Amino acid sequence: MRMPKSKVELYAAIRRDHRLGGISMRALEHKYGVTWRTVRRALDAQWPEPRKKHRPPTTRLDPYKRIIDGFLQADLDAPPQQKHTAKRIFDRLVDEHGAYEISYQMVRSYVAGRRKQILLLGGRGPESVFIPQSHIPGPEAEVDFGDVHIVLAGIPTRCYLFSFRLSYSGKAVHRVFAACGQEAFIEGHVHALKTLGGVPRGRVRYDNLKAAVSRVIGLGRMRVEAERWTQFRSHWGVDAFYCRPGIEGAHEKGGVEGQVGYFRRNHFVPVPVVDSLAQLNAMVAQWDIDDEARRISSRPHTIGEYFRSEQPRLKPLPEEPFETGRSFTPRVDRYSQITVRSNRYSVPVRLIGQSVRVLLNANDLVVYDGRSEIARHERLSTRGGSQLVLDHYLEALIRKPGAFPGSTALEQARSAGRFTPVHDNWWTAVRSAHRDAEGTRALIQVLLLGRHMRHEHVVAGLAEAFRAGALTADSVALEARKAADGDAPAPQIPAPEVPAPPVEEHATVTFLADYRLTHLPPDTRPLPSVAAYDQLLNRRRTGGQGTSQGEAT
């Protein structure tokens, strides 16, 4: 039995032996030479803290490795008897580049492994023989990523298509992500396994993706897995099989390689035009269902018919969920932003100086303050980008209205369509009437309405108030409430070019006090009477006259 080399592999082995072999805790302690606390943590689905990554040691040969690679690549087109030997490479490094600090043994050791890799990368490896394979229902599957190009919100965008394919039936589940990192890799597995309703009982074939493999040992099957991937495999019971690196191992999962090409040619031509990845993934899910009606090659039955016989033979899904996102705890800077994976995202200004919890998923990013969700952003796939929400800065901008016109959050809100020409027209008019600072504050008060009213109702209120020449935040709030209640339809007002709107004679605006009075229920109570108080006045006059007569007597 091979002993686990890392703590994550140790915990995974303990959980596997306890779940499948029924080994007791005391037996697990003796088997792996650990304490009962370690066994308890493993069975409670706890994982060791990740170790710090150490930089690989540098050698004196590092500055010359790129030069050696150039010599070996030039040998691809050289005659067989005129290729560089390790001795010739060493001599050239010393004579042409002054590499007196290196030794021949260093060059020979590097060239021995690197020459084979360059031959494979150049397509000069040994010819492969393809052997037909047969598959039984349930045990095997294949996974791969492929590039796809779409038009996302009007912008040509490169995305990544995750594909999980059962080898027997050919049933495949796909998912599109903005990036092909570990979060997308794990989230794609969760979506695929839930859609299939089970886990393959045998091996799942993979490339040597960085999301799963942190290091390839030689050209064989030895791999050092990423720890989070090991956690996922242990939780879901996935048995991974890694293909050989380079072109030599491409045929080992030819089914999913062909599936990605088929899906891309038949469903992504012409290039899809969508508003969001959620919309595209809904289309992809329907395409997966439609593909169950097709036949693969000359097979007598459809993919769906084969899958219905294969699905009961899959392992059941685990009952406990697995968090696919990666957690971070960044600190909010003075610009009310957090930095995650070299990109900046905004949060409400009240959190400046505090630490928040961030859950980074494949396509979005969720920010929590304690247990409350305070922000949700679409994940940026670039580096050094920023995504700001105008609503996060309103409390600060109402105190600093001069910073509003040139703010980056306002520019991004315009680009996203949240700050419409109707906003601009009303803002121009209110600034002309009440000066820049007060007009901007009035606009910010209108934007604050969006926290408890729908965006389209606020826009409708702005349009109606602009048409009527009402330049106060209260009038916009009233018109927006009327649009929300259905008292008045949302008008479609074209954006005029003049900065100050002329007030039409027939246009009226309802003030808040009048609106409240007209919407009160009818008062059926009788009018008040003061007759009882008149009796008291009569008694007082009578008593006063008697006292005066007595005093006179």
Summary of the structure (lengths in Angstrom):
residues: 553
radius of gyration: 36.3
end to end distance: 131.4
largest distance: 156.2
contacts: 1484
relative contact order: 0.06
helix: 48%
strand: 15%
